[in-house]
Amino acid sequence: MGRTTRQAPGHPGRSRSARARTAVGRSRTVVASTAARLRAVHARAGDAGMATAEYAIATLAAVGFAGVLVVVLKGNEVKSLLTGIVRQALGG
């Protein structure tokens, strides 16, 4: 005599073990896709710090450039040049 398998209620033709194998396969797929999503998020998160560092470097460069401008604009030659341009523009 052959071996009989118990039929799952409401699922004619499929045994409980077949349903269990299908459920395990689905859960493996879900775990694999979740792991892939987490790896993608982690890869993107590694670049987030670089953007912050780039902003910090750009800010330091801007501050340095502003310092150079202050020194140059405080000089008498530049001050007299700018004063002459403004007086000429005002008609004086």
NORWOBEL-V286345 format. One record per residue. N is the residue number from 1. SS is DSSP state (A for helix, B for strand, O for the rest). D_CENTER is the distance of its C-alpha to the mean C-alpha in whole Angstrom. Layout:
<<N | SS | D_CENTER> <N | SS | D_CENTER>>
This chain:
<<1 | O | 63> <2 | O | 60> <3 | O | 57> <4 | O | 56> <5 | O | 52> <6 | O | 52> <7 | B | 50> <8 | B | 47> <9 | O | 49> <10 | O | 47> <11 | B | 46> <12 | B | 49> <13 | B | 49> <14 | B | 46> <15 | B | 47> <16 | A | 45> <17 | A | 44> <18 | A | 42> <19 | A | 40> <20 | A | 39> <21 | A | 38> <22 | A | 36> <23 | A | 35> <24 | A | 34> <25 | A | 32> <26 | A | 30> <27 | A | 29> <28 | A | 28> <29 | A | 26> <30 | A | 24> <31 | A | 23> <32 | A | 22> <33 | A | 20> <34 | A | 18> <35 | A | 18> <36 | A | 16> <37 | A | 14> <38 | A | 13> <39 | A | 13> <40 | A | 10> <41 | A | 8> <42 | A | 9> <43 | A | 9> <44 | A | 5> <45 | A | 6> <46 | A | 8> <47 | A | 6> <48 | A | 5> <49 | A | 9> <50 | A | 10> <51 | A | 9> <52 | A | 11> <53 | A | 14> <54 | A | 14> <55 | A | 14> <56 | A | 17> <57 | A | 19> <58 | A | 19> <59 | A | 20> <60 | A | 23> <61 | A | 24> <62 | A | 24> <63 | A | 27> <64 | A | 28> <65 | A | 29> <66 | A | 30> <67 | A | 33> <68 | A | 34> <69 | A | 35> <70 | A | 36> <71 | A | 39> <72 | A | 40> <73 | A | 40> <74 | A | 43> <75 | O | 45> <76 | A | 48> <77 | A | 48> <78 | A | 45> <79 | A | 46> <80 | A | 49> <81 | A | 47> <82 | A | 45> <83 | A | 48> <84 | A | 50> <85 | A | 48> <86 | A | 47> <87 | A | 51> <88 | A | 52> <89 | A | 49> <90 | A | 51> <91 | O | 54> <92 | O | 56>>
